[in-house]
Amino acid sequence: MRVLVTGSSGWLGRTLVPRLRAEGHEVVGLDPVPAPTTAVVGSVADRGVVRTAIRDHGIEAVIHAGALHKPHVARRSRADFLAVNVAGTLNLLEEAVAHGVDRFVFTSTTSLMISNAIRAGRAGGAAGAVWITEEMAPLLPRNVYGVTKLAAEHLCRLVHEEHRLPVVVLRTSRFFPEEDDMAHEIGLSGENTKTNELLFRRLTVEDAAEAHVVALEQAPALGFDTFIVSAPTPFRREDTESLIERAPAVVARYFPDYPAIYARRGWSMFDSIDRVYDPSKADRVLGFTCRTGFRERLAELAAESDGRGHAPPRVVANPAGRPYNGE
Ligand SMILES: NC(=O)c1ccc[n+]([C@@H]2O[C@H](COP(=O)([O-])OP(=O)(O)OC[C@H]3O[C@@H](n4cnc5c(N)ncnc54)[C@H](O)[C@@H]3O)[C@@H](O)[C@H]2O)c1
C-alpha cells in the first residue's frame, strides 16, 4: 500500500517508517522537520500541503502520528494545538475521503483519559488505583494536549460515520525516551522508572510502531474502533486498592524475584500506583499484544546481572488462581 505517515521525523515516525517499508509498503513521510524518513516537509495544518501529498502520491492509507504533544504544552499556544491537532486531523480526514483513501490510523494518547483528579492519586485522597479501559467516561482531559486529541478522535468518528472511512484510533501510553518531567520528584533513574512503568503505563517504541502496522491491516474489518495500546499488565481489578497503598507488595506477589533483581541494581518500585491501563481489548479485538512488558524486561535484567542466558523470572498465579496472562 502507499501510506502517508505524518510525524515521520519524530521518535515514533523514525521507527514506524522503516517498519512499514519492511512490510513492503511504499511510505511517504510528512513532517515540518526534515529527516531521512520524511519526503514532504510541511504541516498537516496546511490544507494545500495535505491535499497535494495525498493526491500526488496516490495515497491509499494514512497513519496520522504527527502532533503537538505533552512537551509542547508549556511552549506552544493553545491556538497552535488546535491548528495542528484538530484542524490538521480534519484536513487529513477530509482529503483522505476526497481522494479515495481506504483506511486511516490515528495515534492518540491515554493521556486524554487522565483528569486532574486521577493524576492526584493517593495524595488527592484516591482510595484505589483507577482501572482504565476504553469505556471510561466521562473523559476530562487535564490539558490542551488531551482536549485536542479527544476532539481529533471525535472527528475521526464523525468522518467514519458520514463517509464509512475505516479509522482505528490507538490510545498509546507512554513510549518517550526522555526522563519523566517529574523525575526530580520520583527520585529514581530513568531506566528504573521506565521499567516500573511497563507494569501499568508504558510500552516500547517498537511495540508502538507494531501496533500501527497491525491497525493498518485490520482497519477495513473494524470500521471504527478505539484501543488502548500499552504493555500487558499483570494486575487485576481486585488489586487496585492495594496498588495505591502498597504497590511493591503487589508486584512481589506476581514477581517474587523482582526485589532481589532490583536490589542488585539499587532500584526501587514506586510506593503507589495510581492507574492501570488495561490493553486487553487490543489483544482480543485488534489482535495486538506488546512483545515487551515488565516480565520480559525483568528477565533481561536477571540475565544481565548473573551472566546467564535469558531465564524468565518466576511468575506466580494471581490470587484468583488464574495464571498471569497479560490481562
Ligand atoms: N511519546 C509518547 O510517549 C507518546 C505517548 C502517547 C501518544 N503519543 C503520540 O504519538 C505520536 C508521535 O509522538 P512522538 O513521541 O514520536 O513525538 P515526536 O515529537 O518525536 O514526534 C512528533 C512529530 O510530529 C511532528 N509534527 C509536529 N507538528 C506537525 C505538523 N503541523 N504537521 C505534521 N507533523 C507535525 C513533529 O515535527 C515530530 O516529528 C504523537 O501523536 C503523540 O501525541 C506519544
The ligand as an SDF file (V2000), in Angstrom:
LIG
                    3D

 44 48  0  0  0  0  0  0  0  0999 V2000
    5.9160    9.7290   23.0780 N   0  0  0  0  0  0  0  0  0  0  0  0
    4.9490    9.2830   23.8590 C   0  0  0  0  0  0  0  0  0  0  0  0
    5.1970    8.8240   24.9790 O   0  0  0  0  0  0  0  0  0  0  0  0
    3.5240    9.3290   23.3490 C   0  0  0  0  0  0  0  0  0  0  0  0
    2.5160    8.8010   24.1680 C   0  0  0  0  0  0  0  0  0  0  0  0
    1.2140    8.7690   23.6860 C   0  0  0  0  0  0  0  0  0  0  0  0
    0.9320    9.2680   22.4200 C   0  0  0  0  0  0  0  0  0  0  0  0
    1.9370    9.7930   21.6730 N   0  0  0  0  0  0  0  0  0  0  0  0
    1.6050   10.3040   20.3240 C   0  0  0  0  0  0  0  0  0  0  0  0
    2.4440    9.6620   19.4010 O   0  0  0  0  0  0  0  0  0  0  0  0
    2.6580   10.4990   18.2910 C   0  0  0  0  0  0  0  0  0  0  0  0
    4.1470   10.5530   17.9780 C   0  0  0  0  0  0  0  0  0  0  0  0
    4.8220   11.0380   19.1130 O   0  0  0  0  0  0  0  0  0  0  0  0
    6.3990   11.0010   19.2560 P   0  0  0  0  0  0  0  0  0  0  0  0
    6.7070   10.5050   20.5960 O   0  0  0  0  0  0  0  0  0  0  0  0
    7.0140   10.3500   18.0720 O   0  0  0  0  0  0  0  0  0  0  0  0
    6.6900   12.5700   19.2790 O   0  0  0  0  0  0  0  0  0  0  0  0
    7.7350   13.4320   18.4720 P   0  0  0  0  0  0  0  0  0  0  0  0
    7.5960   14.8350   18.9590 O   0  0  0  0  0  0  0  0  0  0  0  0
    9.0750   12.7910   18.4900 O   0  0  0  0  0  0  0  0  0  0  0  0
    7.1510   13.3250   17.0170 O   0  0  0  0  0  0  0  0  0  0  0  0
    6.0300   14.0550   16.5990 C   0  0  0  0  0  0  0  0  0  0  0  0
    6.3200   14.5240   15.2070 C   0  0  0  0  0  0  0  0  0  0  0  0
    5.1850   15.2870   14.7670 O   0  0  0  0  0  0  0  0  0  0  0  0
    5.7030   16.3310   14.0060 C   0  0  0  0  0  0  0  0  0  0  0  0
    4.7700   17.4300   13.8700 N   0  0  0  0  0  0  0  0  0  0  0  0
    4.6040   18.4940   14.6950 C   0  0  0  0  0  0  0  0  0  0  0  0
    3.7650   19.3710   14.1470 N   0  0  0  0  0  0  0  0  0  0  0  0
    3.3770   18.8410   12.9530 C   0  0  0  0  0  0  0  0  0  0  0  0
    2.5470   19.3030   11.9170 C   0  0  0  0  0  0  0  0  0  0  0  0
    1.9700   20.5110   11.9890 N   0  0  0  0  0  0  0  0  0  0  0  0
    2.3800   18.5320   10.8130 N   0  0  0  0  0  0  0  0  0  0  0  0
    2.9920   17.3250   10.7220 C   0  0  0  0  0  0  0  0  0  0  0  0
    3.8040   16.8310   11.6880 N   0  0  0  0  0  0  0  0  0  0  0  0
    3.9950   17.5920   12.7870 C   0  0  0  0  0  0  0  0  0  0  0  0
    6.9580   16.7740   14.7470 C   0  0  0  0  0  0  0  0  0  0  0  0
    7.8280   17.5670   13.9400 O   0  0  0  0  0  0  0  0  0  0  0  0
    7.5530   15.4500   15.1420 C   0  0  0  0  0  0  0  0  0  0  0  0
    8.4880   14.9760   14.1980 O   0  0  0  0  0  0  0  0  0  0  0  0
    2.0270   11.8490   18.6460 C   0  0  0  0  0  0  0  0  0  0  0  0
    0.7790   11.9390   18.0160 O   0  0  0  0  0  0  0  0  0  0  0  0
    1.8580   11.7800   20.1500 C   0  0  0  0  0  0  0  0  0  0  0  0
    0.7570   12.5480   20.5660 O   0  0  0  0  0  0  0  0  0  0  0  0
    3.2140    9.8380   22.0950 C   0  0  0  0  0  0  0  0  0  0  0  0
  1  2  1  0
  2  3  2  0
  2  4  1  0
  4  5  1  0
  4 44  2  0
  5  6  2  0
  6  7  1  0
  7  8  2  0
  8  9  1  0
  8 44  1  0
  9 10  1  0
  9 42  1  0
 10 11  1  0
 11 12  1  0
 11 40  1  0
 12 13  1  0
 13 14  1  0
 14 15  2  0
 14 16  1  0
 14 17  1  0
 17 18  1  0
 18 19  2  0
 18 20  1  0
 18 21  1  0
 21 22  1  0
 22 23  1  0
 23 24  1  0
 23 38  1  0
 24 25  1  0
 25 26  1  0
 25 36  1  0
 26 27  1  0
 26 35  1  0
 27 28  2  0
 28 29  1  0
 29 30  1  0
 29 35  2  0
 30 31  1  0
 30 32  2  0
 32 33  1  0
 33 34  2  0
 34 35  1  0
 36 37  1  0
 36 38  1  0
 38 39  1  0
 40 41  1  0
 40 42  1  0
 42 43  1  0
M  CHG  2   8   1  16  -1
M  END
$$$$
